[in-house]
Amino acid sequence: MDLQVELQQTADNSPTAESTDHPPRMTRQQTLTLISMASVNFSSMICYSILGPFFPNEAVKKGASQTVIGLIFGCYAVCNFIGSLIMGKYIVQIGAKFMLVMGLFVSSGCTILFGLLNRVPAGPIFITLCFVVRSIDALGFAAAMTSSFALTAKIFPNNVATVLGSLEIFTGLGLILGPPVGGWFYQSFGYEVPFMLLGCFLLIMVPFNIYVLPKIDSDPSKDSFFRLLTKVKIVMICYVIFTLSAGLGFLDATLSLFAMERFTLSSGYVGLIMLGLSLPYCLASPLIGYFTDKYPTTRSWFMVIGGVATAIGFSMLGPVPFLHIPSNLWLLIIMLGVIGFSLGMTAIPTFPEIITCAKEQGYEEGLSTLGMVSGLFGAVWSMGMFYGPIVGGLITQHLSFEWAAAVQGGLALLGALFLAVYYLCHPPQHQSVPEDSLRTDESTPLLTE
């Protein structure tokens, strides 16, 4: 394998830790892979997040109710759920690189097609095509994200949280730029332009990743998703992941309409408000990733504290009616910031914790296991993205946005309490990872099965 030879030669020619004051650098292939994963995260998230500021308003004009809008967002999650499980199980047979590249290609095409839906007649035809295009787009997104997580964990096995946290900067940038850029283009040029531009941008990422990504061969594993879920700790972490994505899905489907009606804001300003959610997440993720890799025992309590902070943020977002606090724009923005920061505290430690649990259960160290962990993460995340828009949309339609946000906060608080009780009864026993664990000679052997 060319990748193995290149990395092994770099490792053999690198000075040892004792002969230099500087930690060993990443190989060229590792650096290019990191750039590739960053481009995937950024381009995928910016295309995903442009819907929030203006699509609900456009869908209402086309005859869709708040519940139907929630279902359109929710169908994306259902197909993502199915796709994540299938892609995670068969990542070795399909090939991680092929899966990622084809996922990007499909998502780019669907993004462009979604921009043409304003030309179809209002009513059932528009709604049906929204479901079809979003469903296919979800399968492409599932393929890209499942392979991206697995490749990252494979190439940087000792620094999963650090690397994922660093990559979340670009995820955050995509989430930051998507709403305001999409809202501004929609306000200035109409419905089609934001989808066309961002779909083409995503398409450009395809040849770049074909050139950059390494091809990693591996043997299929006989293990399954179901054995992962026999461990109570993994089930609890999955519930925490579920609450996080449910909250984000709820905000995607309801926040823009709430802000427009309550504060009489335009689509462009709604996009700027969403910066309050994505910017703190973007800043917090790399710091939390580095800290939790250096001190693995802190992962559990980061998830607990993050869950409590998320609950407070959602409860005060409206705020919840029984507090009798008037709704203010400044309070909404501050609470979005609290939710964004707590999301980083809770989400970043979950993936490496599931990997640790899988190793404790005797799963083989390889791409197949990482694919299953990545697929499980994506599937649970999709369950929350399905629940959040649909149930949140129903509660908003029949009660109010304030009560729907309070329900999301209650789910997050319940997850934090579950984890707190579990970790008090079963204290974490992780070993600390050395500061120089991002070493070529440590990471390289795991690239070969």
C-alpha distance (Angstrom), angle and dihedral (degrees) to the residues before:
residue distance angle dihedral
M1 . . .
D2 3.80 . .
L3 3.78 92.1 .
Q4 3.79 91.9 53.2
V5 3.79 93.3 47.8
E6 3.80 93.5 48.1
L7 3.78 94.4 48.0
Q8 3.81 93.8 43.3
Q9 3.80 92.3 50.7
T10 3.78 89.9 49.7
A11 3.77 90.4 49.9
D12 3.83 92.6 48.3
N13 3.80 92.5 49.2
S14 3.79 95.2 44.6
P15 3.80 118.8 101.8
T16 3.78 115.8 -110.4
A17 3.78 123.0 -108.9
E18 3.79 90.4 -106.3
S19 3.82 94.6 54.6
T20 3.79 98.8 54.1
D21 3.75 139.1 41.9
H22 3.79 92.1 -140.1
P23 3.81 124.4 76.3
P24 3.83 115.3 -113.7
R25 3.76 114.5 -87.4
M26 3.77 126.9 -122.9
T27 3.78 116.7 -95.8
R28 3.78 121.0 -106.3
Q29 3.80 89.8 -106.4
Q30 3.79 92.3 51.9
T31 3.81 91.0 49.3
L32 3.80 92.3 49.4
T33 3.80 90.8 47.1
L34 3.79 90.3 51.8
I35 3.81 90.1 51.4
S36 3.79 89.4 47.8
M37 3.79 93.7 51.5
A38 3.81 90.1 47.2
S39 3.81 90.6 53.4
V40 3.80 91.1 49.1
N41 3.79 92.9 50.5
F42 3.79 93.9 45.4
S43 3.80 98.2 45.3
S44 3.81 94.3 42.6
M45 3.80 94.8 48.2
I46 3.78 95.7 46.0
C47 3.81 89.9 53.2
Y48 3.80 92.0 44.9
S49 3.80 96.1 48.5
I50 3.81 100.5 48.8
L51 3.82 91.9 82.6
G52 3.79 96.5 67.3
P53 3.82 102.7 73.5
F54 3.81 100.7 46.1
F55 3.81 115.2 5.3
P56 3.84 95.7 81.0
N57 3.79 89.6 53.5
E58 3.81 92.0 46.6
A59 3.81 91.7 47.1
V60 3.81 91.0 53.1
K61 3.82 88.4 55.9
K62 3.81 88.0 53.0
G63 3.79 92.3 55.1
A64 3.83 101.3 -94.7
S65 3.81 119.5 139.9
Q66 3.82 124.9 -140.8
T67 3.81 89.0 -99.6
V68 3.81 92.8 51.5
I69 3.82 90.2 48.5
G70 3.79 87.9 53.5
L71 3.82 89.7 50.6
I72 3.82 91.1 51.0
F73 3.79 89.5 54.3
G74 3.80 89.7 41.2
C75 3.83 97.0 52.3
Y76 3.79 87.7 60.5
A77 3.77 87.9 59.6
V78 3.82 94.8 47.5
C79 3.81 92.5 54.0
N80 3.81 90.2 42.5
F81 3.80 88.4 53.2
I82 3.80 93.2 52.2
G83 3.80 92.9 41.6
S84 3.81 93.9 49.3
L85 3.80 92.9 53.6
I86 3.80 93.7 47.3
M87 3.82 95.3 42.7
G88 3.80 92.1 45.3
K89 3.79 92.7 51.3
Y90 3.80 96.0 46.3
I91 3.81 101.2 32.6
V92 3.81 91.7 118.0
Q93 3.81 94.0 50.3
I94 3.82 93.5 45.5
G95 3.80 95.9 39.2
A96 3.80 123.6 -116.4
K97 3.81 94.9 -119.9
F98 3.81 94.9 46.9
M99 3.80 90.3 46.9
L100 3.79 93.2 52.9
V101 3.80 96.0 45.3
M102 3.81 94.1 47.3
G103 3.79 90.3 45.9
L104 3.79 90.7 56.0
F105 3.80 91.2 47.2
V106 3.81 93.7 51.6
S107 3.80 92.9 45.7
S108 3.79 92.5 50.5
G109 3.80 92.1 51.8
C110 3.80 92.8 47.8
T111 3.80 91.8 48.7
I112 3.81 90.0 55.6
L113 3.82 91.9 46.0
F114 3.80 91.5 50.1
G115 3.79 88.1 58.4
L116 3.81 90.1 60.7
L117 3.80 95.9 54.6
N118 3.79 92.8 92.4
R119 3.81 87.1 72.3
V120 3.81 94.3 62.0
P121 3.83 121.8 86.9
A122 3.79 118.3 -85.2
G123 3.76 120.8 -106.1
P124 3.85 127.6 32.6
I125 3.83 95.6 -1.4
F126 3.80 93.8 53.8
I127 3.80 92.7 44.2
T128 3.83 93.4 47.4
L129 3.80 93.5 50.3
C130 3.82 90.1 47.8
F131 3.80 88.7 57.2
V132 3.83 93.8 46.4
V133 3.81 97.2 47.8
R134 3.82 94.1 42.4
S135 3.82 91.1 49.5
I136 3.80 94.1 53.0
D137 3.80 90.4 43.7
A138 3.81 88.9 53.9
L139 3.81 91.8 56.4
G140 3.79 90.4 52.7
F141 3.78 91.4 47.6
A142 3.82 90.9 49.2
A143 3.80 91.1 52.6
A144 3.81 93.4 48.7
M145 3.81 96.5 45.5
T146 3.82 96.9 42.0
S147 3.79 92.7 52.3
S148 3.81 91.7 41.3
F149 3.81 93.7 56.1
A150 3.80 92.3 43.7
L151 3.82 94.2 49.0
T152 3.80 91.7 47.6
A153 3.80 93.1 51.2
K154 3.81 90.4 44.8
I155 3.79 96.7 52.6
F156 3.82 96.1 38.7
P157 3.83 102.9 34.4
N158 3.81 96.4 157.9
N159 3.80 96.4 44.8
V160 3.79 104.7 41.2
A161 3.81 96.4 136.4
T162 3.82 93.1 42.5
V163 3.80 94.0 50.9
L164 3.80 94.4 41.0
G165 3.80 89.7 47.8
S166 3.80 90.2 51.3
L167 3.79 91.1 48.2
E168 3.79 89.6 50.8
I169 3.81 86.5 68.2
F170 3.79 86.0 71.3
T171 3.79 91.8 41.3
G172 3.78 87.0 53.7
L173 3.80 91.6 46.7
G174 3.79 89.2 53.0
L175 3.79 90.6 49.9
I176 3.81 90.2 45.1
L177 3.80 96.2 49.5
G178 3.80 97.9 36.1
P179 3.83 100.0 69.3
P180 3.83 99.6 40.8
V181 3.82 94.5 39.1
G182 3.79 91.9 45.2
G183 3.80 92.2 44.3
W184 3.80 92.7 47.8
F185 3.82 94.5 47.8
Y186 3.80 90.3 45.9
Q187 3.79 91.8 50.7
S188 3.82 93.1 44.8
F189 3.80 104.4 35.9
G190 3.79 107.7 13.7
Y191 3.78 137.2 -110.8
E192 3.82 101.1 -47.2
V193 3.81 103.5 52.0
P194 3.85 100.6 68.5
F195 3.80 92.1 50.8
M196 3.80 93.9 46.1
L197 3.80 94.6 49.4
L198 3.78 96.4 44.4
G199 3.80 93.7 41.8
C200 3.80 89.8 54.8
F201 3.80 90.3 46.2
L202 3.80 89.7 54.5
L203 3.81 90.0 47.8
I204 3.82 90.3 56.4
M205 3.81 88.3 59.9
V206 3.83 90.7 64.0
P207 3.85 100.2 73.6
F208 3.81 90.4 37.7
N209 3.79 91.8 57.5
I210 3.81 92.8 42.8
Y211 3.80 87.5 60.6
V212 3.79 99.0 39.2
L213 3.80 107.6 38.8
P214 3.81 119.3 90.5
K215 3.78 121.8 -128.5
I216 3.80 110.0 -124.0
D217 3.80 120.2 -168.0
S218 3.78 122.0 -155.9
D219 3.78 142.5 160.6
P220 3.83 120.7 -105.2
S221 3.79 117.1 -105.7
K222 3.79 125.8 -130.8
D223 3.81 91.8 -144.8
S224 3.81 121.7 104.8
F225 3.78 142.6 -149.8
F226 3.77 91.0 -111.0
R227 3.81 94.8 63.9
L228 3.80 88.6 53.6
L229 3.78 89.0 57.6
T230 3.81 93.0 53.8
K231 3.82 88.7 78.2
V232 3.81 112.4 86.0
K233 3.79 92.9 -147.5
I234 3.80 92.3 57.1
V235 3.80 91.3 48.7
M236 3.81 90.7 52.7
I237 3.80 92.3 47.8
C238 3.80 88.8 49.4
Y239 3.79 89.5 53.6
V240 3.80 89.8 52.4
I241 3.82 89.8 51.4
F242 3.79 88.1 49.4
T243 3.81 93.1 54.1
L244 3.81 92.0 49.4
S245 3.79 95.4 52.0
A246 3.82 91.9 41.1
G247 3.79 89.3 57.3
L248 3.79 93.1 48.8
G249 3.80 91.9 46.4
F250 3.78 90.1 50.4
L251 3.81 91.6 52.3
D252 3.82 92.0 47.5
A253 3.79 92.0 56.5
T254 3.81 101.9 37.7
L255 3.80 114.0 20.0
S256 3.80 97.6 77.2
L257 3.81 94.1 51.9
F258 3.82 91.5 45.1
A259 3.81 92.8 50.9
M260 3.81 92.8 45.7
E261 3.80 93.6 49.8
R262 3.80 99.5 38.5
F263 3.81 99.7 39.5
T264 3.85 100.0 20.6
L265 3.80 93.0 -124.5
S266 3.80 128.0 163.8
S267 3.82 124.4 -122.1
G268 3.79 91.1 -100.5
Y269 3.80 93.2 55.6
V270 3.81 91.3 46.3
G271 3.79 87.7 57.0
L272 3.80 89.7 53.2
I273 3.81 90.9 50.0
M274 3.79 89.5 56.7
L275 3.80 87.6 62.7
G276 3.79 85.0 76.0
L277 3.80 88.2 67.3
S278 3.78 103.0 39.9
L279 3.83 102.0 37.4
P280 3.85 96.9 61.4
Y281 3.80 89.4 45.5
C282 3.80 90.4 51.0
L283 3.81 91.9 51.2
A284 3.81 97.7 41.8
S285 3.82 100.4 46.8
P286 3.85 101.4 72.1
L287 3.81 92.4 44.6
I288 3.79 92.6 49.6
G289 3.80 91.5 44.3
Y290 3.80 92.8 53.5
F291 3.80 93.5 44.4
T292 3.80 95.1 48.4
D293 3.81 91.8 48.1
K294 3.80 90.6 51.5
Y295 3.82 93.0 43.8
P296 3.82 106.6 26.6
T297 3.81 93.4 177.3
T298 3.81 89.3 68.9
R299 3.81 93.4 63.7
S300 3.78 93.5 85.0
W301 3.79 95.7 51.8
F302 3.79 92.7 43.8
M303 3.80 86.9 59.1
V304 3.81 91.8 48.0
I305 3.81 95.9 47.3
G306 3.80 91.1 42.4
G307 3.81 90.7 53.0
V308 3.81 92.2 52.1
A309 3.83 91.1 48.0
T310 3.81 90.3 49.2
A311 3.80 90.3 52.3
I312 3.79 91.3 51.9
G313 3.81 91.8 47.3
F314 3.81 94.7 52.8
S315 3.81 93.4 43.2
M316 3.80 90.9 54.5
L317 3.81 95.3 39.9
G318 3.82 93.0 87.9
P319 3.00 88.7 8.2
V320 3.82 105.5 -114.5
P321 3.85 107.2 -99.1
F322 3.81 99.2 -123.4
L323 3.83 90.2 63.5
H324 3.83 89.1 63.1
I325 3.82 91.5 -143.9
P326 3.82 114.3 148.7
S327 3.80 116.9 -116.7
N328 3.80 112.7 -108.8
L329 3.78 131.7 177.9
W330 3.82 92.8 -131.3
L331 3.80 90.7 52.8
L332 3.81 91.0 50.0
I333 3.83 91.4 52.7
I334 3.83 93.3 47.0
M335 3.81 92.3 49.7
L336 3.80 90.7 48.9
G337 3.80 86.6 55.0
V338 3.82 90.9 51.0
I339 3.81 90.5 49.9
G340 3.81 91.9 48.0
F341 3.81 93.8 50.7
S342 3.81 93.5 44.1
L343 3.79 89.5 48.9
G344 3.80 89.0 61.0
M345 3.82 91.2 47.3
T346 3.79 91.7 52.3
A347 3.79 105.1 33.7
I348 3.82 103.4 45.3
P349 3.85 96.8 60.6
T350 3.83 94.8 46.5
F351 3.82 99.1 76.4
P352 3.84 97.7 50.2
E353 3.83 89.1 43.1
I354 3.81 91.4 57.1
I355 3.82 89.9 47.7
T356 3.82 89.4 52.0
C357 3.81 90.7 49.7
A358 3.80 90.9 49.3
K359 3.81 91.0 53.4
E360 3.81 89.9 48.7
Q361 3.80 88.4 55.4
G362 3.79 91.4 54.8
Y363 3.81 100.2 -102.1
E364 3.80 113.5 159.9
E365 3.80 117.7 -106.2
G366 3.76 104.0 -114.6
L367 3.79 147.7 96.4
S368 3.80 92.5 -78.1
T369 3.81 93.3 59.3
L370 3.80 92.1 43.2
G371 3.79 88.9 50.3
M372 3.80 91.1 53.8
V373 3.81 92.1 47.9
S374 3.80 90.1 47.5
G375 3.80 91.1 46.8
L376 3.81 91.7 49.1
F377 3.81 90.3 49.7
G378 3.80 91.5 49.4
A379 3.81 93.2 45.5
V380 3.81 94.2 51.1
W381 3.79 90.6 44.4
S382 3.81 88.5 52.9
M383 3.80 91.8 50.9
G384 3.78 88.7 58.4
M385 3.81 91.7 45.7
F386 3.81 87.7 54.2
Y387 3.79 95.7 46.3
G388 3.81 96.7 43.0
P389 3.83 100.9 58.4
I390 3.82 95.7 37.1
V391 3.80 101.3 44.1
G392 3.79 91.6 32.9
G393 3.81 90.0 50.5
L394 3.81 91.9 49.2
I395 3.81 93.4 49.1
T396 3.80 90.8 45.7
Q397 3.79 91.9 49.8
H398 3.81 96.1 47.4
L399 3.82 100.5 31.3
S400 3.81 119.0 6.5
F401 3.78 144.5 -74.9
E402 3.82 89.3 -102.4
W403 3.82 93.5 59.7
A404 3.82 92.6 42.9
A405 3.82 90.7 53.3
A406 3.81 90.1 48.8
V407 3.82 90.1 54.3
Q408 3.82 90.0 53.8
G409 3.79 89.4 50.2
G410 3.79 90.3 51.3
L411 3.80 91.3 54.2
A412 3.81 91.2 52.2
L413 3.82 91.9 48.1
L414 3.80 91.2 50.6
G415 3.81 90.8 53.1
A416 3.81 91.7 49.6
L417 3.81 91.4 50.6
F418 3.83 92.2 49.2
L419 3.80 91.5 51.6
A420 3.82 93.5 44.5
V421 3.81 91.9 54.0
Y422 3.81 92.1 45.9
Y423 3.81 94.8 49.1
L424 3.79 92.4 46.1
C425 3.81 88.4 55.8
H426 3.83 94.1 39.3
P427 3.83 109.4 31.0
P428 3.86 113.7 -156.0
Q429 3.80 115.0 -100.2
H430 3.83 102.0 -167.9
Q431 3.78 120.1 147.9
S432 3.79 117.2 -125.7
V433 3.80 116.7 -103.7
P434 3.82 116.1 -129.6
E435 3.77 117.7 -110.7
D436 3.82 91.7 -118.1
S437 3.80 94.1 50.7
L438 3.80 90.9 119.1
R439 3.78 90.1 86.9
T440 3.74 129.4 145.2
D441 3.80 93.8 -139.4
E442 3.81 90.8 53.7
S443 3.78 97.4 43.9
T444 3.78 99.1 41.8
P445 3.83 101.8 69.0
L446 3.80 91.4 59.5
L447 3.80 90.3 60.2
T448 3.79 90.3 73.4
E449 3.75 123.8 65.4
